[in-house]
């Protein structure tokens, strides 16, 4: 399933698959949505179907952007597969682990 990024009043909604084949377009859309978001940026993974390690890279890019702009970043409805990848590669310090 193709990935989609939607912006609501205060949340960025992710839908579809966050895979190597889709991640570049998702990153571009997410960065635009990030710029439009309020002071705090909330990313909701509820609509995400499948992930691979490229989703971790995407999140790390968002964390860097968040720090650079001094805006809090929060993840909601993190897929279990994504949390497992984060733990597997030793990145528990990210906000992608429950």
N, C-alpha and C positions, 0 to 999 in steps of 0.2 A: 504494500500500500504506500502510495506517495505520501511524503511528510507535508504537513501544513503548519503554519504559524498564524494564530489569530490573536488579536489584541482586544481585550475588554477594557472597561474603565480602569481597572487596577491590576489586571493579571494578563500574562502572556500564556496562551493555551497552545500546547503542542499536541499534534495529532499524527497518527500514522507510524511509519518506521524510521527510526534514527539509526541508519546504517551507512557504511562507507559510500554507498551509491547515492544517498540523499543528503548527506551531511553538509556539503558545501552550500547548497541552496538554502538549507535550514539555517545555517550560520548567518548567511547574508540577511535573511528575513528577520532572524532573532536580533541581530545588531541594530537593524532599523527600528524594530519594536522596542528595544532597550532604550533607544534615544527618546522615544515617545512616552515611555513609562514615567510614572510619578517619581517622587523621591526614593521610595522603596520599590524594588523590582521583584515581582513574584512570578515564578515560572511554574505552571501546572502541567505535569506529565500525564494527567488522567487519560488522555486520548491516545497515548503512545502504545503501539501494538508490539513492536520488536525493537531491540537495541543491540548494538555491538560496542566494541571499545571506542569507536569514533564518537559515541555519545559522551563518554568521559572527557575526551579532548574538547568537545563542544562546551561542556560545562566549565572546564578549566579556563577556556577563553572568556566565558561570561564572568567568571570570578575575577580575572585580571581586569576586565573592563569595569566591573563593579568597584574594585579598589581604586582604579585610576580616577573614576568619576565620584568617588566617595559616596556611593549609593548602596544601601543594604540590598542583599540578594537572598532570596529564599526559594526553595524548591518544595512543591507540593506533590503528593501522589507519586512518589518516586517508584518506578518499576523495580520489583525484586531483582530482576536480572541486572539492572544497572547498579544497584547496591552491591550485588555479588561481584561484579567486575571491579568496582571500586575497592572492595576489600581484598580481592585477589591480587591487585597490583599495588596494594599498600598505600592507598590514598584516603585513608579514613579521615584525614584532617579536612577533607572537603565537606560541604553540607549535603552530600548525596547519600549519607549513611544515616539510618534512623537512630 
